[in-house]
Amino acid sequence: MRCAQFFPVRGEMERKALSFRHDDGSAGDVNYAVFGAGYARYRQPDPRIAAFINKALGNSQSVLNVGAGAGSYEPVGRSVTAVEPSASMRAQRPAHLPAAVNAVAEHLPFADESFDACMAVFTVHQWQDLKGGLREMRRVSRNLLVILTLDPQELPRCWLNVYAPEVIAAEARRYPRIEMFAKEFGCPTEIIPVPIPLDCTDGFVEAYYGRPELLLDPGARLACSAWSFVDTSVAPRFEADLRRSLKSGAWDSKYGRLRTQPQFEGSLRLVVARLCANVN
């Protein structure tokens, strides 16, 4: 039996979603024309994280990827349609991936139940109207919603909270509380913890938990949008403090075990909502 149906959001919300866009079309809280130039270099999809997404998608053949960015985690062997408002991010999509549709999550230009599943990876925290975007995802999906996100309540467990608490606080403010998804969808929703590998290739905020030296690279920090929400004094202070701690051995004295810890049980979560009872 199908859960209660959502209807497309139109009118004033649609006009707002379409009008609030940066010069390159970015529709969220980050202007990727400024902060997304090297994104594809530092934010490569990690195959172990991708395996969680592929498993969650089950037998879905047609998939909509909302806020698709440069194409990270788009599954192969399925019919994928990508939506991405930022021209800068669309330009970084590899040649083997289909071109992305220029649209926003709050107004998806597709008919009801057009896809077996909808997915969204590291994007819901940037939407101007989160609930509107989630309603749209549900409207155009027949069976599944798969969302990779961070649990804001778990973010302070990362050592970065000691060296750059402003960054962790900014990230925690942006991400929605995990329990909100089940409430909004009103359907059976599973929250799956996703372990972060030590050699993670996707440079989000906790990806370098055991490789602190990599965060001394300004490009690595720039590829994590949380750094764009803090005062410009934070980055040089962080870099100086971390360099000093690494040189003195203070970082290793407290966190050195992380250098050989295969996985970090951090804030990474996969939200899987099943919209009808017969989904495998």
C-alpha positions as CSV (number, residue, x, y, z in Angstrom):
1,M,0.0,0.0,0.0
2,R,1.4,3.4,-1.0
3,C,2.0,6.1,1.7
4,A,0.2,9.4,1.6
5,Q,1.2,11.2,-1.6
6,F,2.9,14.6,-1.7
7,F,2.1,17.0,-4.4
8,P,4.5,19.3,-6.3
9,V,5.3,22.6,-4.7
10,R,4.5,25.5,-7.0
11,G,3.7,29.2,-7.0
12,E,5.6,31.5,-4.6
13,M,8.0,28.8,-3.4
14,E,9.0,27.9,-6.9
15,R,9.7,31.6,-7.8
16,K,11.8,32.0,-4.7
17,A,13.8,28.8,-5.5
18,L,14.4,29.9,-9.0
19,S,15.3,33.5,-8.2
20,F,17.8,32.9,-5.4
21,R,20.8,31.8,-7.4
22,H,24.4,32.9,-7.6
23,D,26.0,34.1,-10.9
24,D,26.9,30.5,-12.0
25,G,23.4,29.2,-11.0
26,S,24.4,27.8,-7.6
27,A,21.1,27.7,-5.7
28,G,22.2,26.7,-2.2
29,D,24.2,28.5,0.5
30,V,27.5,28.1,-1.3
31,N,28.6,29.9,-4.5
32,Y,30.5,27.2,-6.3
33,A,31.8,29.6,-8.9
34,V,34.1,30.7,-6.1
35,F,34.5,27.6,-3.9
36,G,34.0,24.8,-6.4
37,A,36.9,25.2,-8.8
38,G,39.0,22.3,-7.5
39,Y,36.1,20.3,-6.1
40,A,36.5,17.3,-8.4
41,R,40.2,16.9,-7.4
42,Y,39.6,16.6,-3.7
43,R,36.1,15.1,-3.7
44,Q,36.5,11.9,-5.5
45,P,33.8,9.3,-4.7
46,D,35.0,6.6,-2.3
47,P,34.1,3.1,-3.5
48,R,33.4,1.9,0.0
49,I,30.9,4.6,0.6
50,A,29.5,4.1,-2.9
51,A,28.8,0.5,-2.1
52,F,26.4,1.6,0.7
53,I,24.5,3.7,-1.8
54,N,24.3,1.1,-4.5
55,K,23.1,-1.5,-2.0
56,A,20.4,0.9,-0.7
57,L,19.2,1.5,-4.3
58,G,18.4,-2.2,-4.6
59,N,16.9,-3.1,-7.9
60,S,16.0,0.5,-8.9
61,Q,16.7,1.0,-12.6
62,S,15.8,4.7,-13.1
63,V,17.4,7.0,-10.6
64,L,17.3,10.8,-10.2
65,N,20.4,12.4,-8.6
66,V,19.4,15.7,-7.0
67,G,22.1,18.2,-6.4
68,A,24.4,16.0,-8.4
69,G,27.4,18.3,-8.5
70,A,30.4,16.8,-10.4
71,G,28.7,13.4,-10.5
72,S,30.1,11.7,-7.4
73,Y,28.4,8.5,-6.4
74,E,26.2,8.3,-9.5
75,P,25.7,4.6,-9.9
76,V,26.7,2.8,-13.1
77,G,24.5,0.2,-14.8
78,R,21.4,2.2,-14.1
79,S,19.5,4.9,-16.0
80,V,20.6,8.1,-14.1
81,T,19.2,11.6,-14.6
82,A,21.2,14.3,-12.8
83,V,20.0,17.7,-11.6
84,E,22.6,20.4,-10.7
85,P,22.0,24.2,-10.7
86,S,25.7,25.2,-10.6
87,A,27.3,25.7,-14.0
88,S,30.7,25.4,-12.3
89,M,29.9,22.0,-11.0
90,R,28.2,20.8,-14.2
91,A,31.4,21.6,-16.0
92,Q,33.4,19.3,-13.8
93,R,31.3,16.2,-14.6
94,P,33.3,13.5,-16.3
95,A,32.7,12.9,-19.9
96,H,31.2,9.4,-19.3
97,L,28.4,10.8,-17.2
98,P,25.2,12.3,-18.7
99,A,24.9,16.1,-18.8
100,A,23.1,17.4,-15.8
101,V,19.7,19.2,-16.0
102,N,19.9,22.8,-14.8
103,A,17.3,22.8,-12.1
104,V,16.9,23.1,-8.3
105,A,15.7,20.6,-5.7
106,E,12.7,22.7,-4.8
107,H,11.3,22.5,-8.3
108,L,12.2,19.3,-10.1
109,P,11.0,19.5,-13.8
110,F,9.7,16.0,-13.9
111,A,6.2,14.4,-13.7
112,D,5.0,12.6,-10.6
113,E,6.6,9.1,-10.0
114,S,9.0,9.5,-12.9
115,F,11.8,7.5,-11.3
116,D,12.2,4.3,-9.3
117,A,14.4,6.1,-6.8
118,C,15.8,9.5,-6.0
119,M,19.2,10.1,-4.4
120,A,20.9,13.1,-2.9
121,V,24.5,13.1,-1.7
122,F,26.0,15.8,0.5
123,T,23.5,18.4,-0.7
124,V,20.3,18.6,1.5
125,H,22.1,20.9,3.9
126,Q,22.5,23.5,1.2
127,W,18.9,23.8,0.0
128,Q,17.0,27.0,0.6
129,D,13.8,25.1,1.3
130,L,14.7,21.8,2.7
131,K,11.2,20.5,3.2
132,G,10.2,21.7,-0.2
133,G,13.1,19.8,-1.8
134,L,12.3,16.6,0.1
135,R,8.7,16.9,-1.0
136,E,9.8,17.2,-4.6
137,M,12.1,14.2,-4.3
138,R,9.2,12.1,-2.9
139,R,6.8,13.4,-5.6
140,V,9.0,12.2,-8.5
141,S,10.0,8.9,-7.0
142,R,8.0,5.7,-7.1
143,N,9.8,3.6,-4.5
144,L,12.9,4.9,-2.8
145,L,14.7,7.9,-1.4
146,V,18.4,7.6,-0.6
147,I,20.2,10.5,1.1
148,L,23.8,10.6,2.2
149,T,24.2,13.2,4.9
150,L,25.9,14.0,8.2
151,D,24.4,13.8,11.7
152,P,25.1,17.2,13.1
153,Q,25.0,15.8,16.7
154,E,28.0,13.5,16.0
155,L,30.3,16.1,14.3
156,P,31.9,17.4,17.5
157,R,33.5,14.0,18.0
158,C,36.1,14.7,15.3
159,W,39.4,16.1,16.4
160,L,38.9,19.1,14.1
161,N,36.5,20.4,16.7
162,V,39.5,21.1,18.9
163,Y,41.6,22.9,16.3
164,A,38.8,24.6,14.3
165,P,35.6,24.5,16.4
166,E,34.1,27.3,14.2
167,V,34.2,25.0,11.2
168,I,32.5,22.1,13.0
169,A,29.9,24.5,14.5
170,A,29.2,25.9,11.0
171,E,28.8,22.5,9.6
172,A,26.5,21.3,12.4
173,R,24.3,24.3,12.0
174,R,23.8,23.6,8.3
175,Y,22.9,19.9,8.5
176,P,19.3,18.9,9.4
177,R,18.8,16.6,12.4
178,I,18.6,13.0,11.4
179,E,15.2,12.3,12.9
180,M,13.7,15.0,10.7
181,F,13.8,12.8,7.6
182,A,11.5,10.1,9.0
183,K,9.1,12.8,10.2
184,E,9.0,14.5,6.8
185,F,8.6,11.3,4.7
186,G,6.1,9.6,7.0
187,C,7.2,6.3,5.6
188,P,9.5,3.5,6.9
189,T,12.9,5.1,7.1
190,E,16.2,3.5,8.0
191,I,19.2,5.4,9.2
192,I,22.4,3.5,8.4
193,P,25.8,4.6,9.9
194,V,28.5,4.6,7.2
195,P,32.1,4.1,8.4
196,I,34.7,6.5,7.0
197,P,37.7,4.7,5.6
198,L,41.2,5.8,6.7
199,D,42.2,6.5,3.1
200,C,38.9,8.0,2.1
201,T,39.0,9.7,-1.3
202,D,36.1,12.0,-0.7
203,G,37.4,15.0,1.3
204,F,34.4,16.0,3.4
205,V,34.9,17.3,6.9
206,E,35.9,14.0,8.6
207,A,37.6,12.3,5.7
208,Y,41.1,13.2,7.0
209,Y,40.6,11.9,10.5
210,G,43.8,10.0,10.5
211,R,45.8,12.1,8.0
212,P,45.9,15.6,9.6
213,E,48.7,16.8,7.3
214,L,46.3,16.8,4.3
215,L,44.2,19.5,5.9
216,L,47.2,21.8,5.7
217,D,46.5,22.0,2.0
218,P,44.2,25.1,1.4
219,G,42.7,23.3,-1.6
220,A,41.5,20.4,0.6
221,R,39.9,22.9,3.0
222,L,38.3,24.9,0.1
223,A,36.7,21.7,-1.2
224,C,34.8,21.4,2.1
225,S,32.3,24.2,2.1
226,A,32.1,24.6,5.9
227,W,35.4,26.5,5.7
228,S,33.6,29.2,3.6
229,F,31.3,30.0,6.6
230,V,33.9,31.0,9.1
231,D,35.9,34.2,9.6
232,T,39.0,34.5,7.3
233,S,41.2,34.4,10.5
234,V,40.2,30.8,11.2
235,A,42.2,29.1,8.5
236,P,45.6,30.6,9.1
237,R,45.2,30.1,12.9
238,F,44.2,26.5,12.3
239,E,47.1,25.9,10.0
240,A,49.6,27.4,12.4
241,D,48.2,25.5,15.4
242,L,48.2,22.2,13.6
243,R,51.7,22.6,12.2
244,R,53.0,23.4,15.6
245,S,51.2,20.4,17.2
246,L,52.4,18.0,14.5
247,K,56.0,19.2,14.9
248,S,55.9,19.0,18.7
249,G,54.2,15.6,18.6
250,A,51.2,16.9,20.6
251,W,48.7,15.8,17.9
252,D,50.1,12.3,17.8
253,S,50.2,12.1,21.5
254,K,46.5,12.6,21.7
255,Y,45.2,11.3,18.3
256,G,48.0,9.2,16.9
257,R,46.0,6.0,17.1
258,L,43.8,7.4,14.3
259,R,46.7,7.1,11.9
260,T,46.3,3.3,11.8
261,Q,42.6,3.0,12.7
262,P,41.0,1.5,9.5
263,Q,37.6,3.2,10.0
264,F,36.1,6.1,11.9
265,E,32.6,5.8,13.1
266,G,31.8,9.5,12.6
267,S,28.7,11.5,11.5
268,L,28.2,10.0,8.0
269,R,24.7,8.6,7.6
270,L,22.7,7.0,4.8
271,V,18.9,7.7,5.0
272,V,16.8,5.2,3.2
273,A,13.1,5.8,2.9
274,R,10.8,3.2,1.3
275,L,7.8,4.7,-0.2
276,C,5.9,1.5,-0.8
277,A,5.7,-1.9,0.8
278,N,7.0,-4.0,-2.1
279,V,10.5,-2.4,-2.4
280,N,13.2,-5.1,-2.1
